Amino acid sequence: MIPLKDSQPARIFPFWVLTIIAINIYVFYLELTSVNPDFFISQYALIPKLVDLSIPQTLMPFITSQFLHAGFIHIISNMLFLWIFGDNVEERLGFLLFPLFYLTGGAIGGLAQYFLIPDSAIPMLGASGAVAAVLGAYFVLFPNHTVKTLVPVFGFFTIIDIPASVMLFYWFFTQLFSGVATIPLTLSEIGGIAFFAHIGGFVFGWIVGSLFKNHE
């Protein structure tokens, strides 16, 4: 299922959503044009075995890794979900809180994956944890919205309206299933797919969204 548009666009100009997308695109351009892309990634990606929670300098990748991506599909998918679901969450959380929420969600997602495989040398990168936090908040705050979604039906694609809560519920449990499925595997078999970063970010967003929902 590929989301195309939600039913209730935000009433604000989504400054932070657009800014974050622009930064991600620019950093991805730097990756592609770097003389040594592997070195570029190793400088800013989150490599769990290099993290020492008592040394602040080693914690910076929990933030910088959120702006790196492994390929075109990776960045397009993340930025598409951020564009569709982020504006409403930015409007509800406000101009000052949204960027803090976004970065914190990404960092918590990274921590969730780090605690699972603290000795891994596989670079973790991508905005998935932060975007998952946005989806978690959207799930709580806008359950009655619908999303125009491209869906395969009997080998053909069609566009249908799906309740946002149903779509995000589906997304979360596909990530949960995939994440749990990686637990018995070796680190080399996991292959750097940070499913638990997605789950950690989503749960954080769900908690923050619930707090805002309860104060309406």
C-alpha positions in Angstrom: 0.0 0.0 0.0 1.4 3.4 -1.0 -0.2 6.5 0.6 -0.9 9.3 -1.8 -2.8 12.0 0.1 -4.7 12.4 3.4 -8.2 13.7 3.6 -7.5 16.7 5.8 -4.5 18.9 4.8 -3.1 21.0 7.6 -4.2 24.7 7.9 -0.6 25.9 8.3 2.4 26.1 6.0 4.4 23.0 7.0 7.7 24.8 7.5 9.4 22.1 9.4 8.2 19.2 7.3 9.5 21.0 4.1 12.7 22.0 5.8 13.4 18.5 7.0 12.7 17.1 3.6 15.0 19.7 2.0 17.8 18.8 4.4 17.4 15.1 3.8 17.5 15.6 0.0 20.6 17.8 0.3 22.5 15.4 2.5 21.5 12.5 0.1 23.0 14.6 -2.7 26.2 15.0 -0.7 26.3 11.2 -0.2 25.9 10.6 -3.9 28.5 13.1 -4.9 31.0 12.2 -2.2 34.4 11.0 -3.4 34.2 8.2 -0.8 30.6 7.5 0.1 31.5 4.7 2.5 33.7 7.1 4.5 31.0 9.8 4.4 28.4 7.3 5.8 30.8 6.0 8.4 31.3 9.5 9.7 27.7 10.3 10.4 25.8 6.9 10.5 25.0 5.3 13.9 27.4 2.3 14.4 26.3 0.7 17.7 29.7 -0.7 18.7 31.2 2.8 18.5 28.7 4.2 21.0 29.6 4.9 24.6 26.7 6.3 26.5 29.1 8.0 28.9 30.9 9.9 26.1 28.7 12.6 24.6 30.7 12.8 21.3 29.7 9.3 20.4 26.0 10.1 20.8 25.9 12.6 17.9 25.1 9.9 15.3 21.8 9.3 17.0 20.9 12.7 15.3 23.1 12.8 12.2 22.2 9.3 11.1 18.6 10.5 10.7 19.6 12.5 7.6 21.4 9.7 5.7 19.8 7.2 3.4 20.8 4.0 1.8 19.3 4.6 -1.6 16.6 6.3 -3.7 13.8 4.0 -2.5 14.8 4.5 1.1 14.7 8.3 1.0 11.6 8.5 -1.3 9.6 6.2 1.0 10.6 8.1 4.2 10.0 11.6 2.7 6.7 10.5 1.1 5.3 9.4 4.5 6.7 12.5 6.2 5.0 14.7 3.6 1.6 13.1 3.8 1.4 12.7 7.6 3.8 15.3 8.9 1.9 18.5 8.3 -1.0 17.6 10.5 1.3 16.6 13.3 3.3 19.8 12.9 0.2 21.8 13.2 -1.0 20.0 16.3 2.4 20.0 18.1 3.3 23.6 17.1 6.2 25.3 15.5 8.6 25.0 18.5 7.8 21.5 19.6 7.6 19.6 16.3 11.3 19.7 15.4 12.3 18.6 18.9 9.7 15.8 18.7 10.9 14.7 15.3 14.6 14.5 16.3 13.8 12.9 19.7 11.6 10.3 18.0 14.5 9.4 15.7 17.0 9.2 18.6 14.7 7.0 20.6 14.2 4.8 17.6 18.0 4.5 17.3 18.3 3.7 20.9 15.8 0.9 20.6 17.9 -0.7 17.8 21.1 0.0 19.7 20.0 -1.8 22.8 19.1 -4.8 20.7 22.5 -5.1 19.0 25.0 -2.9 20.9 28.0 -4.7 19.5 27.0 -4.4 15.8 29.4 -2.8 13.3 26.7 -2.3 10.7 25.9 1.4 10.1 22.4 2.4 10.9 21.0 5.3 8.9 17.8 6.9 7.8 14.9 9.0 8.9 12.7 5.9 9.5 12.7 6.2 13.3 11.8 9.9 13.2 9.1 9.4 10.5 7.7 6.5 12.6 7.3 8.8 15.5 5.3 11.1 13.2 3.1 8.2 12.2 2.6 7.1 15.8 1.4 10.6 16.8 -0.8 10.8 13.7 -2.3 7.4 14.5 -3.6 8.8 17.9 -4.4 12.3 16.9 -6.2 11.8 13.6 -7.8 8.3 13.6 -10.8 9.5 11.6 -8.8 10.9 8.7 -8.7 8.8 5.5 -5.8 8.3 3.1 -6.0 8.0 -0.6 -3.9 4.8 -1.1 -2.5 3.0 -4.1 -3.4 -0.7 -3.5 -2.7 -3.8 -5.7 -5.9 -5.7 -6.4 -5.7 -8.9 -8.4 -2.5 -7.8 -10.1 -3.8 -4.3 -10.9 -3.4 -1.0 -8.9 -6.3 1.0 -7.8 -6.8 4.1 -5.6 -9.1 3.7 -2.6 -9.7 5.7 0.6 -8.4 3.8 3.7 -8.9 5.0 7.3 -5.6 6.4 8.5 -5.9 4.4 11.7 -6.2 1.2 9.6 -3.3 2.0 7.4 -0.9 3.0 10.2 -2.0 0.0 12.3 -1.1 -2.2 9.3 2.2 -0.4 8.9 3.1 -0.8 12.6 2.4 -4.5 12.8 4.3 -5.2 9.6 7.3 -3.5 11.3 6.7 -5.3 14.6 6.4 -8.7 12.8 9.6 -8.0 10.8 11.4 -6.8 13.9 10.5 -9.8 16.0 11.5 -12.1 13.1 15.0 -10.7 13.2 15.7 -11.6 16.8 16.9 -15.2 16.2 19.1 -14.1 13.3 22.8 -13.4 13.4 23.9 -9.8 12.9 25.1 -10.5 9.4 21.7 -11.9 8.5 19.9 -8.9 10.0 21.6 -6.8 7.3 21.2 -3.4 9.0 17.4 -3.2 8.6 16.5 -1.3 11.8 13.0 -2.5 12.3 13.2 -1.8 16.1 14.1 1.8 15.3 10.8 2.0 13.5 8.9 0.4 16.4 10.7 2.5 19.0 9.9 5.7 17.1 6.3 4.7 16.5 5.7 4.0 20.2 7.3 7.3 21.2 5.0 9.1 18.8 2.0 7.2 20.1 2.8 8.3 23.7 3.3 11.9 22.8 0.2 11.9 20.6 -1.8 10.4 23.5 -0.6 13.1 25.9 -1.8 15.8 23.5 -5.1 13.9 22.9 -5.8 13.8 26.6 -5.4 17.5 27.0 -7.8 18.5 24.2 
